[in-house]
Amino acid sequence: MGRFWELMTDGAERSMVLTYMVKLHGQAEFSDIVELVQEAVLDAARYLDQAVHSGKKPEVRVKDDQTLVMNLDVESQRRILARLGSRCPIVAEEDPSSHSLIASANHYFLVDPLDGTTSCKRFLGFTGGQVGYGPLVGYVHDHQLSVCAFYSVPHRTLFTAARGQGSFATTLDGDWRGTPRRLSPPACSSLNAAGMLFFISAYGEARLVEHLRVSNAVENIYRFGGFANDCARLAQGFEQVQLQYNAKPWDFSAVLLAAEAGYEVICDPLDRRIPLASWRIENNNPIVALHSSVRDEFFALVDTMKRDS
């Protein structure tokens, strides 16, 4: 069965629900999963959109891992979990008791109630621009990342991807309606012409980024917002390479946006170099997402760095 799109309007909430039918490698159709993921994201998005423009200062605290959490994260997660229900297990960022499911469950939802919390705090109420943040929900089927949806609050845009079906963006109007467009970024002629997004963690990205800069291999290296915003920017063709060695499970679902837009996603790029389709999600997920046109050049530089170290 081919894919089809249907735009439906809820008379009560005038909300946009974008649905499409897909088949998952011989499995039963799971359009209801795609729809459920999008509905959960849009439910949280409506709350966050109202909250960030309310003029109220959010409540902020620092978690044990030194990352921020706000009351906006907590309420967004509550809404997402309520919408997802008990259909299958849920791994949610702000529920540590759920994190062990990564190692034991075959099918589960991944929930980041507010990807880019720090960016939200700093750019609260801003619209447009380069920085994005918002709710992110993924679905894992037989250990494989299969569906994701991310709503960028500053851009009022819903990004959705399903494995084997493509990556799409829908900019929504004041009535939460819009028309989806398929994302298909152009090729990049060389690594030096590429823009690169990266995040410095304690896992060693800085060493590789420094090597790329000293080698004059990449023209621009920077970052805007959270991990999901990076993936959405890649899918739209604004940049061509994304590097992060410690993507958390609930963040990791956003790589499907880049993969379904045509980028290669390689996990553990320094050592095992496992394609996304063969990767089983871990507590920390090292990835590089890049256009196939610059893949060989990138890994040649990585190998040079490893030999010289």
Residue pairs with C-beta under 8 A, 6 or more apart in sequence:
1 21
1 23
1 29
3 20
3 21
3 22
3 165
3 166
4 20
4 21
5 18
5 19
5 20
5 180
6 18
6 19
6 20
7 16
7 17
7 18
7 177
7 179
8 16
8 17
8 19
9 15
9 16
9 177
10 17
13 46
13 176
14 175
14 176
14 177
15 42
15 46
15 176
16 42
16 158
16 170
16 172
16 175
16 176
16 177
16 178
17 35
17 38
17 39
17 42
18 38
18 158
18 160
18 168
18 170
18 180
19 31
19 34
19 35
19 38
20 31
20 34
20 162
20 165
21 29
21 31
22 29
22 30
22 31
22 34
22 162
22 163
22 164
22 165
23 29
24 30
24 141
24 146
24 163
24 164
25 164
27 141
30 141
30 146
30 147
33 139
33 146
33 147
34 147
34 160
34 162
36 83
36 84
36 87
37 109
37 137
37 138
37 139
37 147
37 148
37 149
37 160
38 149
38 158
38 160
39 83
40 79
40 80
40 83
40 84
40 111
40 135
40 137
40 149
41 80
41 134
41 135
41 136
41 137
41 149
41 150
41 151
41 158
42 151
42 158
42 176
43 79
43 80
43 83
44 76
44 77
44 79
44 80
44 113
44 134
44 135
44 151
45 134
45 135
45 151
45 153
45 158
46 176
47 75
47 76
47 79
48 72
48 76
48 114
48 134
48 135
48 151
48 153
49 153
49 156
51 58
51 72
51 75
52 72
52 120
52 124
52 125
52 153
53 125
55 125
58 70
58 71
58 72
58 120
58 121
58 124
59 70
59 71
60 68
60 69
60 70
60 121
61 68
61 69
61 70
62 68
62 69
63 69
67 117
67 118
68 117
68 118
68 121
69 94
69 117
70 114
70 117
70 120
70 121
72 114
72 117
72 120
73 93
73 94
73 113
73 114
73 117
74 94
74 113
76 113
76 114
76 135
77 92
77 93
77 94
77 95
77 111
77 113
80 92
80 111
80 113
80 135
80 137
81 90
81 92
81 111
84 90
84 109
84 111
84 137
88 105
88 107
88 108
88 109
89 98
89 101
89 105
89 107
89 108
89 109
90 98
90 101
90 108
90 109
90 110
90 111
91 98
91 99
91 101
91 102
91 105
91 108
91 109
91 110
91 111
91 249
91 250
92 98
92 111
92 113
92 250
93 111
93 112
93 113
93 248
93 250
94 113
99 249
99 283
101 108
102 249
102 281
102 282
102 283
105 140
106 140
106 141
106 142
106 143
107 139
107 140
107 141
107 142
108 139
108 140
109 137
109 138
109 139
109 140
110 136
110 137
110 138
110 139
110 140
110 249
110 250
110 252
110 253
110 281
111 136
111 137
111 250
112 135
112 136
112 137
112 228
112 248
112 250
112 251
112 253
113 135
114 120
114 133
114 134
114 135
115 133
115 134
115 135
115 136
115 150
115 226
115 227
115 228
115 229
115 250
115 251
115 254
116 131
116 132
116 133
116 134
116 225
116 226
116 227
116 228
116 229
117 133
117 226
118 226
119 131
119 132
119 133
119 224
119 225
119 226
119 229
120 133
120 153
122 131
123 129
123 131
123 133
123 154
126 154
127 154
127 155
127 156
128 154
128 155
129 154
130 224
130 225
130 233
131 154
131 224
131 225
131 229
132 152
132 153
132 154
132 155
132 224
132 225
132 226
132 228
132 229
132 232
132 233
133 152
133 153
133 154
133 225
133 226
133 228
133 229
134 150
134 151
134 152
134 153
134 228
135 150
135 151
136 148
136 149
136 150
136 228
136 250
136 251
136 253
136 254
137 148
137 149
137 253
138 145
138 147
138 148
138 149
138 250
138 252
138 253
138 254
138 256
139 145
139 146
139 147
139 148
139 253
140 146
140 253
140 281
141 147
143 280
143 281
144 163
144 277
145 163
145 252
145 253
145 255
145 256
145 276
145 281
146 162
146 163
146 256
147 160
147 161
147 162
147 163
147 256
148 160
148 161
148 253
148 254
148 256
148 257
149 158
149 159
149 160
149 161
150 158
150 159
150 160
150 228
150 231
150 232
150 254
150 257
151 157
151 158
151 159
152 159
152 228
152 229
152 232
155 171
156 171
156 172
156 173
157 169
157 170
157 171
157 172
157 232
158 169
158 170
158 172
158 178
159 167
159 168
159 169
159 170
159 228
159 232
159 235
159 257
160 167
160 168
160 169
160 170
160 180
161 167
161 168
161 235
161 256
161 257
161 259
161 260
161 261
162 256
162 260
163 256
163 260
164 260
165 260
166 182
166 183
166 260
166 261
167 182
167 183
167 235
167 256
167 257
167 258
167 259
167 260
167 261
168 180
168 181
168 182
168 183
169 180
169 181
169 183
169 232
169 235
169 236
170 178
170 179
170 180
170 181
171 178
172 178
183 235
183 236
183 237
183 257
183 260
183 261
184 261
184 262
185 234
185 235
185 236
185 237
185 240
185 261
185 262
185 263
185 291
186 237
187 291
187 292
187 293
188 194
188 240
188 291
188 293
188 294
189 293
190 294
190 297
191 217
191 218
191 241
191 294
191 297
191 298
191 301
192 216
192 217
192 218
192 219
193 219
194 218
194 219
194 220
194 239
194 240
194 241
194 290
194 291
194 294
195 219
195 220
195 221
195 222
195 238
195 239
195 240
195 241
196 209
196 212
196 218
196 220
196 221
196 222
196 239
196 240
196 241
196 242
196 243
197 221
197 222
197 223
197 224
197 230
197 233
197 234
197 239
197 241
197 242
197 243
198 205
198 209
198 221
198 223
198 242
198 243
198 244
199 205
199 223
199 227
199 230
199 243
199 244
199 246
200 206
200 209
201 244
201 245
201 246
202 246
203 245
203 246
203 284
203 286
204 245
204 270
205 243
205 244
205 245
207 305
208 243
208 270
208 302
208 305
209 221
209 243
211 301
211 304
211 305
212 218
212 221
212 301
213 221
215 301
215 304
217 297
217 301
218 241
220 239
223 230
224 230
224 233
226 251
227 244
227 247
227 251
227 252
227 254
228 251
228 254
228 257
230 239
230 242
230 244
230 254
231 242
231 254
231 255
231 256
231 257
231 258
231 289
232 254
232 257
233 239
234 240
234 241
234 242
234 257
234 258
234 261
234 263
234 289
235 257
235 258
235 260
235 261
235 263
236 261
237 261
240 290
240 291
240 294
241 288
241 289
241 290
241 291
241 294
241 298
242 258
242 287
242 288
242 289
242 290
243 269
243 287
243 288
244 286
244 287
245 284
245 286
245 287
246 284
246 285
246 286
247 255
247 284
247 285
247 286
247 287
248 283
248 284
248 285
249 281
249 282
249 283
249 285
252 281
252 285
252 287
255 265
255 276
255 287
255 289
256 276
258 265
258 289
259 265
259 276
259 289
262 291
262 292
263 289
263 290
263 291
263 292
264 275
264 289
264 290
264 291
264 292
264 295
265 275
265 276
265 287
265 288
265 289
266 273
266 274
266 275
266 276
266 287
266 288
266 289
266 290
267 273
267 274
267 275
267 276
267 279
267 285
267 286
267 287
268 274
268 286
269 286
269 287
269 288
269 299
269 302
270 286
270 302
270 306
273 299
279 285
288 298
290 298
